[in-house]
C-alpha cells in the first residue's frame, strides 16, 4: 500500500465520521477529508514538475486546510473555493497547452 492510497483511506474514514455526525472541536471534517484527498494527489509524484494544474491543486489544498481549521473570510465558503480550484486544475489544462 502506497502513501497516497493510505491518505485516501484516511480521507474516506474522515468522510464517514463526518457523515455519522461526529465532530472534533471546531474542525470541519469534510474540509479535512478533502484536504487529505487532494494531498494524496499531490504526493503521488506530481510535485516533481510544477504546472498550472498542480499550482491550482496546491491552492485547493490550502483552502481546504484553512476551511478545516475554521478560518474564514467574511462569507466566503472555503470548501467551495477549494472545490472550484480543484475543478479548475482539471479543466484549465485542457484549454491551455
PDB file as gemmi writes it, atoms N, CA and C in Angstrom:
CRYST1    1.000    1.000    1.000  90.00  90.00  90.00 P 1                      
ATOM      1  N   UNK A   1       0.855  -1.181   0.000  1.00  0.00           N  
ATOM      2  CA  UNK A   1       0.000   0.000   0.000  1.00  0.00           C  
ATOM      3  C   UNK A   1       0.895   1.236   0.000  1.00  0.00           C  
ATOM      4  N   UNK A   2       0.652   2.105  -0.949  1.00  0.00           N  
ATOM      5  CA  UNK A   2       1.456   3.313  -1.056  1.00  0.00           C  
ATOM      6  C   UNK A   2       0.905   4.418  -0.146  1.00  0.00           C  
ATOM      7  N   UNK A   3       1.720   5.441   0.023  1.00  0.00           N  
ATOM      8  CA  UNK A   3       1.326   6.556   0.889  1.00  0.00           C  
ATOM      9  C   UNK A   3       0.094   7.285   0.360  1.00  0.00           C  
ATOM     10  N   UNK A   4      -0.009   7.558  -0.952  1.00  0.00           N  
ATOM     11  CA  UNK A   4      -1.235   8.195  -1.454  1.00  0.00           C  
ATOM     12  C   UNK A   4      -2.494   7.355  -1.204  1.00  0.00           C  
ATOM     13  N   UNK A   5      -2.373   6.044  -1.329  1.00  0.00           N  
ATOM     14  CA  UNK A   5      -3.519   5.175  -1.047  1.00  0.00           C  
ATOM     15  C   UNK A   5      -3.907   5.238   0.424  1.00  0.00           C  
ATOM     16  N   UNK A   6      -2.908   5.299   1.294  1.00  0.00           N  
ATOM     17  CA  UNK A   6      -3.169   5.418   2.729  1.00  0.00           C  
ATOM     18  C   UNK A   6      -3.884   6.729   3.047  1.00  0.00           C  
ATOM     19  N   UNK A   7      -3.466   7.815   2.398  1.00  0.00           N  
ATOM     20  CA  UNK A   7      -4.126   9.104   2.599  1.00  0.00           C  
ATOM     21  C   UNK A   7      -5.572   9.060   2.127  1.00  0.00           C  
ATOM     22  N   UNK A   8      -5.841   8.366   1.025  1.00  0.00           N  
ATOM     23  CA  UNK A   8      -7.209   8.254   0.525  1.00  0.00           C  
ATOM     24  C   UNK A   8      -8.072   7.427   1.470  1.00  0.00           C  
ATOM     25  N   UNK A   9      -7.519   6.394   2.070  1.00  0.00           N  
ATOM     26  CA  UNK A   9      -8.268   5.595   3.043  1.00  0.00           C  
ATOM     27  C   UNK A   9      -8.582   6.413   4.282  1.00  0.00           C  
ATOM     28  N   UNK A  10      -7.610   7.198   4.736  1.00  0.00           N  
ATOM     29  CA  UNK A  10      -7.848   8.069   5.896  1.00  0.00           C  
ATOM     30  C   UNK A  10      -8.908   9.112   5.562  1.00  0.00           C  
ATOM     31  N   UNK A  11      -8.856   9.656   4.338  1.00  0.00           N  
ATOM     32  CA  UNK A  11      -9.877  10.620   3.914  1.00  0.00           C  
ATOM     33  C   UNK A  11     -11.255   9.972   3.920  1.00  0.00           C  
ATOM     34  N   UNK A  12     -11.348   8.741   3.452  1.00  0.00           N  
ATOM     35  CA  UNK A  12     -12.621   8.022   3.466  1.00  0.00           C  
ATOM     36  C   UNK A  12     -13.138   7.852   4.891  1.00  0.00           C  
ATOM     37  N   UNK A  13     -12.254   7.514   5.804  1.00  0.00           N  
ATOM     38  CA  UNK A  13     -12.656   7.358   7.212  1.00  0.00           C  
ATOM     39  C   UNK A  13     -13.150   8.686   7.774  1.00  0.00           C  
ATOM     40  N   UNK A  14     -12.459   9.768   7.439  1.00  0.00           N  
ATOM     41  CA  UNK A  14     -12.875  11.094   7.915  1.00  0.00           C  
ATOM     42  C   UNK A  14     -14.240  11.453   7.347  1.00  0.00           C  
ATOM     43  N   UNK A  15     -14.486  11.136   6.075  1.00  0.00           N  
ATOM     44  CA  UNK A  15     -15.798  11.401   5.478  1.00  0.00           C  
ATOM     45  C   UNK A  15     -16.896  10.598   6.174  1.00  0.00           C  
ATOM     46  N   UNK A  16     -16.622   9.334   6.483  1.00  0.00           N  
ATOM     47  CA  UNK A  16     -17.614   8.503   7.166  1.00  0.00           C  
ATOM     48  C   UNK A  16     -17.890   9.045   8.563  1.00  0.00           C  
ATOM     49  N   UNK A  17     -16.858   9.449   9.267  1.00  0.00           N  
ATOM     50  CA  UNK A  17     -17.030  10.020  10.610  1.00  0.00           C  
ATOM     51  C   UNK A  17     -17.869  11.295  10.532  1.00  0.00           C  
ATOM     52  N   UNK A  18     -17.609  12.125   9.518  1.00  0.00           N  
ATOM     53  CA  UNK A  18     -18.393  13.350   9.346  1.00  0.00           C  
ATOM     54  C   UNK A  18     -19.839  13.027   8.992  1.00  0.00           C  
ATOM     55  N   UNK A  19     -20.046  11.984   8.181  1.00  0.00           N  
ATOM     56  CA  UNK A  19     -21.404  11.615   7.772  1.00  0.00           C  
ATOM     57  C   UNK A  19     -22.212  11.080   8.951  1.00  0.00           C  
ATOM     58  N   UNK A  20     -21.555  10.422   9.870  1.00  0.00           N  
ATOM     59  CA  UNK A  20     -22.236   9.890  11.049  1.00  0.00           C  
ATOM     60  C   UNK A  20     -22.632  11.023  11.992  1.00  0.00           C  
ATOM     61  N   UNK A  21     -21.940  12.135  11.897  1.00  0.00           N  
ATOM     62  CA  UNK A  21     -22.290  13.281  12.722  1.00  0.00           C  
ATOM     63  C   UNK A  21     -21.301  13.574  13.830  1.00  0.00           C  
ATOM     64  N   UNK A  22     -20.239  12.806  13.893  1.00  0.00           N  
ATOM     65  CA  UNK A  22     -19.233  13.087  14.902  1.00  0.00           C  
ATOM     66  C   UNK A  22     -18.453  14.329  14.508  1.00  0.00           C  
ATOM     67  N   UNK A  23     -17.876  14.969  15.483  1.00  0.00           N  
ATOM     68  CA  UNK A  23     -17.063  16.145  15.217  1.00  0.00           C  
ATOM     69  C   UNK A  23     -15.926  16.193  16.218  1.00  0.00           C  
ATOM     70  N   UNK A  24     -14.960  17.011  15.927  1.00  0.00           N  
ATOM     71  CA  UNK A  24     -13.835  17.206  16.827  1.00  0.00           C  
ATOM     72  C   UNK A  24     -13.614  18.701  16.973  1.00  0.00           C  
ATOM     73  N   UNK A  25     -13.989  19.198  18.142  1.00  0.00           N  
ATOM     74  CA  UNK A  25     -13.902  20.624  18.454  1.00  0.00           C  
ATOM     75  C   UNK A  25     -14.510  21.446  17.322  1.00  0.00           C  
ATOM     76  N   UNK A  26     -13.761  22.380  16.740  1.00  0.00           N  
ATOM     77  CA  UNK A  26     -14.303  23.223  15.668  1.00  0.00           C  
ATOM     78  C   UNK A  26     -13.789  22.814  14.291  1.00  0.00           C  
ATOM     79  N   UNK A  27     -13.227  21.620  14.202  1.00  0.00           N  
ATOM     80  CA  UNK A  27     -12.676  21.153  12.938  1.00  0.00           C  
ATOM     81  C   UNK A  27     -13.802  20.754  11.988  1.00  0.00           C  
ATOM     82  N   UNK A  28     -13.731  21.237  10.770  1.00  0.00           N  
ATOM     83  CA  UNK A  28     -14.676  20.841   9.734  1.00  0.00           C  
ATOM     84  C   UNK A  28     -14.123  19.577   9.079  1.00  0.00           C  
ATOM     85  N   UNK A  29     -14.732  18.438   9.397  1.00  0.00           N  
ATOM     86  CA  UNK A  29     -14.204  17.164   8.942  1.00  0.00           C  
ATOM     87  C   UNK A  29     -14.340  16.972   7.429  1.00  0.00           C  
ATOM     88  N   UNK A  30     -15.346  17.583   6.826  1.00  0.00           N  
ATOM     89  CA  UNK A  30     -15.475  17.494   5.366  1.00  0.00           C  
ATOM     90  C   UNK A  30     -14.266  18.160   4.701  1.00  0.00           C  
ATOM     91  N   UNK A  31     -13.910  19.343   5.163  1.00  0.00           N  
ATOM     92  CA  UNK A  31     -12.756  20.048   4.602  1.00  0.00           C  
ATOM     93  C   UNK A  31     -11.464  19.282   4.896  1.00  0.00           C  
ATOM     94  N   UNK A  32     -11.368  18.661   6.058  1.00  0.00           N  
ATOM     95  CA  UNK A  32     -10.183  17.873   6.382  1.00  0.00           C  
ATOM     96  C   UNK A  32     -10.065  16.670   5.460  1.00  0.00           C  
ATOM     97  N   UNK A  33     -11.180  15.998   5.199  1.00  0.00           N  
ATOM     98  CA  UNK A  33     -11.152  14.863   4.278  1.00  0.00           C  
ATOM     99  C   UNK A  33     -10.775  15.279   2.871  1.00  0.00           C  
ATOM    100  N   UNK A  34     -11.311  16.407   2.433  1.00  0.00           N  
ATOM    101  CA  UNK A  34     -10.963  16.908   1.097  1.00  0.00           C  
ATOM    102  C   UNK A  34      -9.484  17.296   1.017  1.00  0.00           C  
ATOM    103  N   UNK A  35      -8.963  17.876   2.100  1.00  0.00           N  
ATOM    104  CA  UNK A  35      -7.542  18.226   2.124  1.00  0.00           C  
ATOM    105  C   UNK A  35      -6.680  16.971   2.026  1.00  0.00           C  
ATOM    106  N   UNK A  36      -7.064  15.914   2.726  1.00  0.00           N  
ATOM    107  CA  UNK A  36      -6.311  14.660   2.643  1.00  0.00           C  
ATOM    108  C   UNK A  36      -6.380  14.067   1.243  1.00  0.00           C  
ATOM    109  N   UNK A  37      -7.540  14.171   0.633  1.00  0.00           N  
ATOM    110  CA  UNK A  37      -7.723  13.618  -0.706  1.00  0.00           C  
ATOM    111  C   UNK A  37      -6.853  14.364  -1.729  1.00  0.00           C  
ATOM    112  N   UNK A  38      -6.847  15.684  -1.656  1.00  0.00           N  
ATOM    113  CA  UNK A  38      -6.006  16.472  -2.566  1.00  0.00           C  
ATOM    114  C   UNK A  38      -4.534  16.195  -2.288  1.00  0.00           C  
ATOM    115  N   UNK A  39      -4.178  16.073  -1.005  1.00  0.00           N  
ATOM    116  CA  UNK A  39      -2.791  15.783  -0.648  1.00  0.00           C  
ATOM    117  C   UNK A  39      -2.347  14.444  -1.227  1.00  0.00           C  
ATOM    118  N   UNK A  40      -3.267  13.482  -1.289  1.00  0.00           N  
ATOM    119  CA  UNK A  40      -2.905  12.192  -1.874  1.00  0.00           C  
ATOM    120  C   UNK A  40      -2.562  12.332  -3.357  1.00  0.00           C  
ATOM    121  N   UNK A  41      -3.190  13.258  -4.045  1.00  0.00           N  
ATOM    122  CA  UNK A  41      -2.834  13.517  -5.439  1.00  0.00           C  
ATOM    123  C   UNK A  41      -1.492  14.238  -5.549  1.00  0.00           C  
ATOM    124  N   UNK A  42      -1.228  15.140  -4.605  1.00  0.00           N  
ATOM    125  CA  UNK A  42      -0.002  15.927  -4.678  1.00  0.00           C  
ATOM    126  C   UNK A  42       1.237  15.092  -4.368  1.00  0.00           C  
ATOM    127  N   UNK A  43       1.154  14.176  -3.418  1.00  0.00           N  
ATOM    128  CA  UNK A  43       2.340  13.401  -3.034  1.00  0.00           C  
ATOM    129  C   UNK A  43       2.556  12.201  -3.943  1.00  0.00           C  
ATOM    130  N   UNK A  44       1.742  12.056  -4.956  1.00  0.00           N  
ATOM    131  CA  UNK A  44       1.835  10.927  -5.884  1.00  0.00           C  
ATOM    132  C   UNK A  44       2.856  11.178  -6.990  1.00  0.00           C  
ATOM    133  N   UNK A  45       3.818  12.046  -6.736  1.00  0.00           N  
ATOM    134  CA  UNK A  45       4.856  12.319  -7.724  1.00  0.00           C  
ATOM    135  C   UNK A  45       4.560  13.487  -8.630  1.00  0.00           C  
ATOM    136  N   UNK A  46       3.466  14.162  -8.413  1.00  0.00           N  
ATOM    137  CA  UNK A  46       3.102  15.269  -9.295  1.00  0.00           C  
ATOM    138  C   UNK A  46       3.861  16.551  -8.970  1.00  0.00           C  
ATOM    139  N   UNK A  47       4.471  16.620  -7.803  1.00  0.00           N  
ATOM    140  CA  UNK A  47       5.168  17.851  -7.428  1.00  0.00           C  
ATOM    141  C   UNK A  47       6.550  17.960  -8.065  1.00  0.00           C  
ATOM    142  N   UNK A  48       6.957  16.947  -8.816  1.00  0.00           N  
ATOM    143  CA  UNK A  48       8.279  16.998  -9.433  1.00  0.00           C  
ATOM    144  C   UNK A  48       8.343  18.042 -10.552  1.00  0.00           C  
ATOM    145  N   UNK A  49       7.197  18.371 -11.122  1.00  0.00           N  
ATOM    146  CA  UNK A  49       7.156  19.425 -12.149  1.00  0.00           C  
ATOM    147  C   UNK A  49       5.903  20.268 -11.916  1.00  0.00           C  
ATOM    148  N   UNK A  50       6.120  21.565 -11.771  1.00  0.00           N  
ATOM    149  CA  UNK A  50       5.003  22.470 -11.499  1.00  0.00           C  
ATOM    150  C   UNK A  50       4.331  22.882 -12.799  1.00  0.00           C  
ATOM    151  N   UNK A  51       3.046  22.641 -12.841  1.00  0.00           N  
ATOM    152  CA  UNK A  51       2.228  23.101 -13.949  1.00  0.00           C  
ATOM    153  C   UNK A  51       1.105  23.955 -13.353  1.00  0.00           C  
ATOM    154  N   UNK A  52       0.309  24.527 -14.209  1.00  0.00           N  
ATOM    155  CA  UNK A  52      -0.814  25.328 -13.727  1.00  0.00           C  
ATOM    156  C   UNK A  52      -1.782  24.473 -12.923  1.00  0.00           C  
ATOM    157  N   UNK A  53      -2.018  23.250 -13.389  1.00  0.00           N  
ATOM    158  CA  UNK A  53      -2.912  22.349 -12.670  1.00  0.00           C  
ATOM    159  C   UNK A  53      -2.407  22.017 -11.274  1.00  0.00           C  
ATOM    160  N   UNK A  54      -1.102  21.797 -11.129  1.00  0.00           N  
ATOM    161  CA  UNK A  54      -0.516  21.484  -9.815  1.00  0.00           C  
ATOM    162  C   UNK A  54      -0.591  22.697  -8.897  1.00  0.00           C  
ATOM    163  N   UNK A  55      -0.341  23.872  -9.429  1.00  0.00           N  
ATOM    164  CA  UNK A  55      -0.426  25.098  -8.619  1.00  0.00           C  
ATOM    165  C   UNK A  55      -1.856  25.284  -8.115  1.00  0.00           C  
ATOM    166  N   UNK A  56      -2.837  25.028  -8.973  1.00  0.00           N  
ATOM    167  CA  UNK A  56      -4.236  25.134  -8.550  1.00  0.00           C  
ATOM    168  C   UNK A  56      -4.574  24.077  -7.501  1.00  0.00           C  
ATOM    169  N   UNK A  57      -4.012  22.879  -7.624  1.00  0.00           N  
ATOM    170  CA  UNK A  57      -4.224  21.847  -6.601  1.00  0.00           C  
ATOM    171  C   UNK A  57      -3.616  22.244  -5.267  1.00  0.00           C  
ATOM    172  N   UNK A  58      -2.451  22.863  -5.295  1.00  0.00           N  
ATOM    173  CA  UNK A  58      -1.823  23.339  -4.053  1.00  0.00           C  
ATOM    174  C   UNK A  58      -2.695  24.401  -3.403  1.00  0.00           C  
ATOM    175  N   UNK A  59      -3.229  25.315  -4.205  1.00  0.00           N  
ATOM    176  CA  UNK A  59      -4.124  26.345  -3.668  1.00  0.00           C  
ATOM    177  C   UNK A  59      -5.406  25.729  -3.111  1.00  0.00           C  
ATOM    178  N   UNK A  60      -5.917  24.689  -3.771  1.00  0.00           N  
ATOM    179  CA  UNK A  60      -7.101  23.992  -3.268  1.00  0.00           C  
ATOM    180  C   UNK A  60      -6.792  23.333  -1.932  1.00  0.00           C  
ATOM    181  N   UNK A  61      -5.618  22.717  -1.814  1.00  0.00           N  
ATOM    182  CA  UNK A  61      -5.211  22.106  -0.553  1.00  0.00           C  
ATOM    183  C   UNK A  61      -5.153  23.136   0.566  1.00  0.00           C  
ATOM    184  N   UNK A  62      -4.589  24.300   0.267  1.00  0.00           N  
ATOM    185  CA  UNK A  62      -4.502  25.370   1.276  1.00  0.00           C  
ATOM    186  C   UNK A  62      -5.899  25.827   1.674  1.00  0.00           C  
ATOM    187  N   UNK A  63      -6.794  25.979   0.708  1.00  0.00           N  
ATOM    188  CA  UNK A  63      -8.170  26.395   1.015  1.00  0.00           C  
ATOM    189  C   UNK A  63      -8.866  25.360   1.898  1.00  0.00           C  
ATOM    190  N   UNK A  64      -8.676  24.069   1.601  1.00  0.00           N  
ATOM    191  CA  UNK A  64      -9.293  23.025   2.415  1.00  0.00           C  
ATOM    192  C   UNK A  64      -8.724  23.000   3.830  1.00  0.00           C  
ATOM    193  N   UNK A  65      -7.428  23.180   3.960  1.00  0.00           N  
ATOM    194  CA  UNK A  65      -6.815  23.194   5.298  1.00  0.00           C  
ATOM    195  C   UNK A  65      -7.329  24.379   6.106  1.00  0.00           C  
ATOM    196  N   UNK A  66      -7.400  25.542   5.479  1.00  0.00           N  
ATOM    197  CA  UNK A  66      -7.930  26.717   6.181  1.00  0.00           C  
ATOM    198  C   UNK A  66      -9.395  26.508   6.556  1.00  0.00           C  
ATOM    199  N   UNK A  67     -10.160  25.886   5.674  1.00  0.00           N  
ATOM    200  CA  UNK A  67     -11.552  25.580   5.990  1.00  0.00           C  
ATOM    201  C   UNK A  67     -11.669  24.559   7.106  1.00  0.00           C  
ATOM    202  N   UNK A  68     -10.751  23.607   7.139  1.00  0.00           N  
ATOM    203  CA  UNK A  68     -10.789  22.570   8.170  1.00  0.00           C  
ATOM    204  C   UNK A  68     -10.509  23.132   9.557  1.00  0.00           C  
ATOM    205  N   UNK A  69      -9.613  24.100   9.633  1.00  0.00           N  
ATOM    206  CA  UNK A  69      -9.289  24.659  10.953  1.00  0.00           C  
ATOM    207  C   UNK A  69     -10.274  25.745  11.373  1.00  0.00           C  
ATOM    208  N   UNK A  70     -11.219  26.056  10.503  1.00  0.00           N  
ATOM    209  CA  UNK A  70     -12.261  27.001  10.881  1.00  0.00           C  
ATOM    210  C   UNK A  70     -11.990  28.441  10.517  1.00  0.00           C  
ATOM    211  N   UNK A  71     -10.939  28.693   9.762  1.00  0.00           N  
ATOM    212  CA  UNK A  71     -10.643  30.057   9.359  1.00  0.00           C  
ATOM    213  C   UNK A  71     -11.618  30.466   8.280  1.00  0.00           C  
ATOM    214  N   UNK A  72     -12.003  31.689   8.289  1.00  0.00           N  
ATOM    215  CA  UNK A  72     -12.931  32.175   7.274  1.00  0.00           C  
ATOM    216  C   UNK A  72     -12.672  33.623   6.949  1.00  0.00           C  
ATOM    217  N   UNK A  73     -13.139  34.028   5.811  1.00  0.00           N  
ATOM    218  CA  UNK A  73     -13.035  35.420   5.403  1.00  0.00           C  
ATOM    219  C   UNK A  73     -14.412  35.879   4.978  1.00  0.00           C  
ATOM    220  N   UNK A  74     -14.975  36.742   5.782  1.00  0.00           N  
ATOM    221  CA  UNK A  74     -16.327  37.243   5.569  1.00  0.00           C  
ATOM    222  C   UNK A  74     -17.278  36.070   5.344  1.00  0.00           C  
ATOM    223  N   UNK A  75     -17.943  35.998   4.213  1.00  0.00           N  
ATOM    224  CA  UNK A  75     -18.878  34.899   3.970  1.00  0.00           C  
ATOM    225  C   UNK A  75     -18.396  33.969   2.864  1.00  0.00           C  
ATOM    226  N   UNK A  76     -17.098  33.902   2.675  1.00  0.00           N  
ATOM    227  CA  UNK A  76     -16.524  33.050   1.644  1.00  0.00           C  
ATOM    228  C   UNK A  76     -16.474  31.612   2.173  1.00  0.00           C  
ATOM    229  N   UNK A  77     -17.064  30.695   1.445  1.00  0.00           N  
ATOM    230  CA  UNK A  77     -17.017  29.280   1.819  1.00  0.00           C  
ATOM    231  C   UNK A  77     -15.743  28.647   1.278  1.00  0.00           C  
ATOM    232  N   UNK A  78     -14.840  28.282   2.184  1.00  0.00           N  
ATOM    233  CA  UNK A  78     -13.548  27.782   1.735  1.00  0.00           C  
ATOM    234  C   UNK A  78     -13.639  26.396   1.106  1.00  0.00           C  
ATOM    235  N   UNK A  79     -14.637  25.616   1.487  1.00  0.00           N  
ATOM    236  CA  UNK A  79     -14.816  24.332   0.821  1.00  0.00           C  
ATOM    237  C   UNK A  79     -15.198  24.564  -0.642  1.00  0.00           C  
ATOM    238  N   UNK A  80     -16.079  25.513  -0.881  1.00  0.00           N  
ATOM    239  CA  UNK A  80     -16.465  25.831  -2.261  1.00  0.00           C  
ATOM    240  C   UNK A  80     -15.282  26.384  -3.044  1.00  0.00           C  
ATOM    241  N   UNK A  81     -14.470  27.223  -2.415  1.00  0.00           N  
ATOM    242  CA  UNK A  81     -13.285  27.761  -3.084  1.00  0.00           C  
ATOM    243  C   UNK A  81     -12.328  26.628  -3.442  1.00  0.00           C  
ATOM    244  N   UNK A  82     -12.103  25.721  -2.495  1.00  0.00           N  
ATOM    245  CA  UNK A  82     -11.214  24.593  -2.756  1.00  0.00           C  
ATOM    246  C   UNK A  82     -11.727  23.698  -3.866  1.00  0.00           C  
ATOM    247  N   UNK A  83     -13.026  23.431  -3.860  1.00  0.00           N  
ATOM    248  CA  UNK A  83     -13.604  22.606  -4.921  1.00  0.00           C  
ATOM    249  C   UNK A  83     -13.514  23.299  -6.278  1.00  0.00           C  
ATOM    250  N   UNK A  84     -13.716  24.613  -6.299  1.00  0.00           N  
ATOM    251  CA  UNK A  84     -13.590  25.356  -7.554  1.00  0.00           C  
ATOM    252  C   UNK A  84     -12.149  25.309  -8.071  1.00  0.00           C  
ATOM    253  N   UNK A  85     -11.184  25.443  -7.179  1.00  0.00           N  
ATOM    254  CA  UNK A  85      -9.782  25.362  -7.591  1.00  0.00           C  
ATOM    255  C   UNK A  85      -9.438  23.961  -8.077  1.00  0.00           C  
ATOM    256  N   UNK A  86      -9.979  22.954  -7.417  1.00  0.00           N  
ATOM    257  CA  UNK A  86      -9.725  21.573  -7.822  1.00  0.00           C  
ATOM    258  C   UNK A  86     -10.310  21.311  -9.221  1.00  0.00           C  
ATOM    259  N   UNK A  87     -11.531  21.775  -9.430  1.00  0.00           N  
ATOM    260  CA  UNK A  87     -12.146  21.617 -10.747  1.00  0.00           C  
ATOM    261  C   UNK A  87     -11.367  22.390 -11.805  1.00  0.00           C  
ATOM    262  N   UNK A  88     -10.908  23.575 -11.446  1.00  0.00           N  
ATOM    263  CA  UNK A  88     -10.117  24.376 -12.389  1.00  0.00           C  
ATOM    264  C   UNK A  88      -8.797  23.681 -12.715  1.00  0.00           C  
ATOM    265  N   UNK A  89      -8.221  22.958 -11.746  1.00  0.00           N  
ATOM    266  CA  UNK A  89      -6.965  22.255 -12.008  1.00  0.00           C  
ATOM    267  C   UNK A  89      -7.151  21.128 -13.007  1.00  0.00           C  
ATOM    268  N   UNK A  90      -8.370  20.660 -13.144  1.00  0.00           N  
ATOM    269  CA  UNK A  90      -8.656  19.602 -14.120  1.00  0.00           C  
ATOM    270  C   UNK A  90      -9.046  20.203 -15.475  1.00  0.00           C  
ATOM    271  N   UNK A  91      -9.855  21.263 -15.453  1.00  0.00           N  
ATOM    272  CA  UNK A  91     -10.418  21.810 -16.679  1.00  0.00           C  
ATOM    273  C   UNK A  91      -9.459  22.745 -17.411  1.00  0.00           C  
ATOM    274  N   UNK A  92      -8.820  23.647 -16.707  1.00  0.00           N  
ATOM    275  CA  UNK A  92      -7.989  24.672 -17.363  1.00  0.00           C  
ATOM    276  C   UNK A  92      -6.845  24.067 -18.166  1.00  0.00           C  
ATOM    277  N   UNK A  93      -6.122  23.052 -17.663  1.00  0.00           N  
ATOM    278  CA  UNK A  93      -5.052  22.496 -18.509  1.00  0.00           C  
ATOM    279  C   UNK A  93      -5.535  21.888 -19.828  1.00  0.00           C  
ATOM    280  N   UNK A  94      -6.808  21.555 -19.926  1.00  0.00           N  
ATOM    281  CA  UNK A  94      -7.340  21.054 -21.203  1.00  0.00           C  
ATOM    282  C   UNK A  94      -7.361  22.140 -22.268  1.00  0.00           C  
ATOM    283  N   UNK A  95      -7.548  23.390 -21.821  1.00  0.00           N  
ATOM    284  CA  UNK A  95      -7.619  24.502 -22.748  1.00  0.00           C  
ATOM    285  C   UNK A  95      -6.271  25.174 -22.971  1.00  0.00           C  
ATOM    286  N   UNK A  96      -5.385  25.107 -21.986  1.00  0.00           N  
ATOM    287  CA  UNK A  96      -4.071  25.741 -22.093  1.00  0.00           C  
ATOM    288  C   UNK A  96      -3.039  24.632 -22.209  1.00  0.00           C  
ATOM    289  N   UNK A  97      -2.407  24.552 -23.343  1.00  0.00           N  
ATOM    290  CA  UNK A  97      -1.403  23.505 -23.548  1.00  0.00           C  
ATOM    291  C   UNK A  97      -0.085  24.084 -23.927  1.00  0.00           C  
TER     292      UNK A  97                                                      
END                                                                             
